[in-house]
Amino acid sequence: MTGTLNKVMLIGHTGDDVKMHYFEGGGSIGRFPLATNESYTNRTTGERVTNTEWHNVVVRNKAAEICEKYLKKGDKVYIEGRIKTRKWQDDAGNEKYSTEIHCTEFTFLTPKNESGAQPASNPQTTEGSAAKPKNDNFANKNESYSQEEEEDDLPF
């Protein structure tokens, strides 16, 4: 294989509601924690052990607005994206790192009657373009929606 691949697929529960940040140019970013669990039985004690891993998920623009509107704390969601590590210096000059999942597609998995949210959709999005549902019926969270790419001025 000549190329590389940076792809993450997670199914987990949100640890909080989506926190939004809006920019002057009209863009936005949404962030929320996602918990995934691993369970196994300890061979020596026979005890059931569950480990939780927390992931910092980042969604952008229209996808972020859809997540903010319909995704609530505790909801189950499928996230697809890529890993990105940010580096910065704190006030004391120490280097800090943060690993995030930059979401490119998502699917809401919690049925509408079990969610803390109002009735929602099941959008799948691609980063950098606006999410447009095939229809405006948000009554069923398990409906499937796909992302439409923004049109450009190319003649082909």
Buried (B, 14 or more C-beta within 10 A) or exposed (E): EEEEEEEBEBEBBBBEBBEBEEEEEEEBBBBBBBBBEEEEEEEEEEEEEEEEEEBBBBBBBBBBBBBBBBBBBBBBBBBBBBEBEEEEEEEEEEEEEEEBBBBBBBBBBBEBEEBEBEEBBBBBBBBEBBBBBEEEEBEEBEBEBBBBEEEEEEEE
